[in-house]
Amino acid sequence: MRWQTNEQIATIPMRFIGPIKIIGPEVDAEVIVPLATYETPLWPSTHRGAKACMHAGGIRAIVIDERMTRSVVLETDSIIDAHEALINILQHKEVMQTIIAETSRFARLLDIHSQVVGNLIYLRFEYNTADAAGHNMATLATDRLLEWILLRFKTLRYVSISGNYCCDKKNSAVNGILGRGKYVITEVTISKEICKKFLKSTPDKIVQLNIKKNLIGNILAGSVRTANAHFANMLLGFYLATGQDAANIIEGSQGLVHAEVRNEDLYFTVTLPNVIVGTVGTGKNLDFVQENLRLLGCLDERAPGDNARRLAIIAACTVLCGELSLLAAQTNQGELMKSHVKLERHKKTED
């Protein structure tokens, strides 16, 4: 078999939902959001959530942290050498910052975390990567750091440029704890009347379902830092429409829903610690991606990093709308399947 070098474009259905009204220090706007998906009920469901949130006054959202990571694995002959080398490496962060600056005018070292397993050293480098998602930027910077480390510390030997302590596109606890991507929190307060009118449910039913399904159900399943119904659905649709690396929905969907009844109203929050998005870099040169990023206001002239943070907030608010709508639907027996039959099987019959 030969690898085919001719590029082809795979067509995925895309529609726009919203507007989603967002309120916050970084985004204060109403946005129409593109979602590319084969799961056609996702569009009307997410749109329903957006409509309820709009009538509730909008979704408040904020980014509280951001970083892209790359880890390396090194080895020594003994645990003593490993410990001594690690202590010495961590004393040279300023030198590392200079080396990193030579690889990119935007990459900046934020922190280094480490683990020693026997004679193996795992170093997790964390970077600010401005408007890029930062996979390649972080890997290039780490590659140069690795060259410097191996040249300076003769007891160390190379094992891998990626040691899975990053943790890239895999289910893990470390990303939720230390961060990988944008850490975004969103919230909305919806009155009992709006819940009934637009979501066909009540605040109490949604809160109780979140506890019994998302929290207890995910504990029973052994989920890792995850308590949600379907974050991945909205993230995938959003990532495909905006030119992101879709495999990052694995860590991106490790998020939490928290809900309370407040004075008979529904207080509903979605926390996503690992939203990995960028407005520049690989995948962003396609015409439809450029058009969608422009529609979302993420190609405007802003300070480095502001467009990517805006995109991450819009992604998280989209997730909230879809999550809210699905939970509301599942409080009513039979509603979920009826909607899928109506929207998917009916369309197949028409086709």
Number of C-alpha atoms within 10 A of each C-alpha: 3 4 5 6 6 5 6 6 5 5 7 12 12 17 16 17 22 22 16 25 23 25 19 15 9 15 20 15 16 16 17 19 23 24 27 23 20 12 13 16 17 23 21 18 21 26 23 21 26 29 22 25 29 19 13 17 14 24 25 20 27 22 21 10 16 23 25 29 29 29 24 24 22 22 21 19 13 12 16 11 15 21 16 11 18 18 10 11 15 15 10 11 14 11 11 21 16 12 16 24 14 12 17 14 10 18 23 22 23 15 14 16 14 14 13 16 10 14 16 21 24 23 25 24 24 26 26 23 27 24 23 23 26 26 17 15 24 26 19 18 24 28 18 15 19 19 11 14 20 14 12 11 13 10 16 22 17 14 14 14 17 19 18 17 21 25 20 21 15 15 16 19 16 14 22 19 11 16 22 26 29 27 25 25 21 25 23 25 21 25 22 19 16 20 22 14 12 17 24 14 21 22 27 17 16 26 22 16 19 24 16 12 18 20 20 14 17 18 14 9 8 10 15 15 21 21 25 23 22 16 26 21 18 26 27 24 26 26 23 19 26 30 23 24 18 20 13 21 22 18 28 29 27 25 25 19 24 17 21 18 20 14 9 14 18 23 18 22 22 26 24 28 29 29 30 30 28 29 29 20 16 16 16 18 13 11 10 13 20 20 16 21 22 14 14 21 16 22 19 11 9 9 9 13 18 19 27 23 29 23 26 26 27 27 24 28 30 29 26 28 25 26 26 26 26 21 23 26 20 17 20 12 9 10 13 16 12 11 15 15 12 11 16 15 12 11 11 8 7 6 6
